[in-house]
Amino acid sequence: MGHYLYKLIPPRRTFMADMTADEAAIMEQHFAYWAGLLEGGAVVVYGPVNDPAGGYGLAILEAANEQVARNIGDADPAVANHLGSFQVFEMPATIVRA
């Protein structure tokens, strides 16, 4: 098993501050999806990042390979509902606390 950084890129820079009610409903599905992945052990940590240049979502995944990590991203309700895109980056030498 390896670790992968998952970055959810929102549809606009101001998304975290001005999402619509419909977008908020999709984001509730998104958070439930990631909570399930965390509970199931596929996610080490996840959450929003308040970057002054524009917020985004971030997660560290534990997956057998990059394709598995990408499949997790493809199934994200935010991505599946065209509310954002994502990037996945392999972390080839992670150090994880016990």
N, C-alpha and C positions, 0 to 999 in steps of 0.2 A: 504494500500500500504506500502511496505517495501523497504528498500535499500539493494543493493547487490553490492559487489565489483567484478568486472570482470577483470581478468588478462589474456591477450593474450600472450602466450608463443611462440616466434618465432622459426623457424626451426633450428637456430644455434645462438650462442652467438654474432657473428659479423654481423648478418643480417641487422641491421639498416645502417651499413656502406658499405656493399658489395652486396646488393640485385641485382639480374639480371634484365634486362629489362622486362622479363615476370613476375617476382615477383613484380616489381614496378607497372605493369599494374593491377595486382590483388590487390595490396595495394591501388591503386586509387579507385577501387570498394569498398574496405573495408572502406576507409575514407568517401566515398559518403553514404554508408550504415549507418555509425555512425552519420553523419551529419543529415540524415533524422530522425534517432531516437532522436537526440537532439532537432530538430525542432518539432517533435511530442510529446515531453515531457517525453519520456521513459528514457532519459539519463540526468543526472545532469551535468556531466563533463566527458570528455574523452581526451586521447592523449597519445603520446609516453613518456616513462620514460627513461632517460639517466642514467641507473645504470652502474657503472664502471665494475660490474661483467657480464654485458650483458643486453642490453636494452630489453624492453617489452612494451606492450600496457596496458593501465589501463583505466577503466571507472567505474563510479558509476551509477548504474541503479536504477530506481524506478519501482518496479514490484509487482504484486499481490501476488506472491509466488516464491519460488526458481525455480520451473519448468518453469515458464514464463521467468525468467532470463536465464535459461539454453537454452530455445528455441531461445532466442535472440542470444546467443553465437553460437548455432548450425547453425543459418542462416547467420552468419558473413561470407562474401565472403572469407576471409583469411582462416577460418576454413573449409568451404565447399570445398575449392580448395586445401586442405591439405597443407597449407602454415603455419600452426601453430596449436596449441591446446589451450585450455583455462581452467581456473578454475573460479568457482563462489563461493563466500563466503557471507553468510548472515551477515548483520550489524544490530544486534538486538536492538541497542539503539542509533540511529543516532540523531544528533542535527544539524538542518539545519537553516542557516540564512534566515531571512525573505526577 
